[in-house]
Amino acid sequence: MSISTLEGDIKKLKLEIGELAYDAHEKGQPFPLELTEKIVSDIDGKFAEIKELNDKIASIQAKNETNVTEAPPAETPVPEAPVAEEPAEEVKVSFDKSE
C-alpha cells in the first residue's frame, strides 16, 4: 500500500468521524463515542503503516548512500580543430577615384 493511499484513507476516516458527530448533534443524540474510538484506532493504525513505510524508505536510502562509490569523471571528448580552408582570393579595394 502506498503512503498517499493511506493518507487518503485517513482523510476519509476523519470525515466519517465528523459526519457521525454532526449527525448525532442534529438528531439530539449522544456523541457515538464507541464507534468514534474504533475509527480513531483505525486512523492510528494507518499512521503506523505510514511510519513503517517511511522507515523502510529511509533504510533503503541510507543503504544506497553507503553503497554508492564515486565514479571517475567521464572524459569529455575534445572536439577536433576545424580543418583550415584555403584562404580566399585577395580582393583589392581602392578608395582612390582615379583607378
Contacts in CASP RR format, 6 or more apart in sequence:
PFRMAT RR
TARGET T0000
AUTHOR 0000-0000-0000
METHOD contacts of the structure
MODEL  1
MSISTLEGDIKKLKLEIGELAYDAHEKGQPFPLELTEKIVSDIDGKFAEI
KELNDKIASIQAKNETNVTEAPPAETPVPEAPVAEEPAEEVKVSFDKSE
1 49 0 8 1.000
1 53 0 8 1.000
2 53 0 8 1.000
3 50 0 8 1.000
3 53 0 8 1.000
3 54 0 8 1.000
6 46 0 8 1.000
6 49 0 8 1.000
6 50 0 8 1.000
6 53 0 8 1.000
7 46 0 8 1.000
7 50 0 8 1.000
9 46 0 8 1.000
10 43 0 8 1.000
10 46 0 8 1.000
10 47 0 8 1.000
13 39 0 8 1.000
13 42 0 8 1.000
13 43 0 8 1.000
13 46 0 8 1.000
14 43 0 8 1.000
16 39 0 8 1.000
17 36 0 8 1.000
17 39 0 8 1.000
17 40 0 8 1.000
20 32 0 8 1.000
20 35 0 8 1.000
20 36 0 8 1.000
20 39 0 8 1.000
21 31 0 8 1.000
21 32 0 8 1.000
21 36 0 8 1.000
23 29 0 8 1.000
24 30 0 8 1.000
24 31 0 8 1.000
24 32 0 8 1.000
25 31 0 8 1.000
END
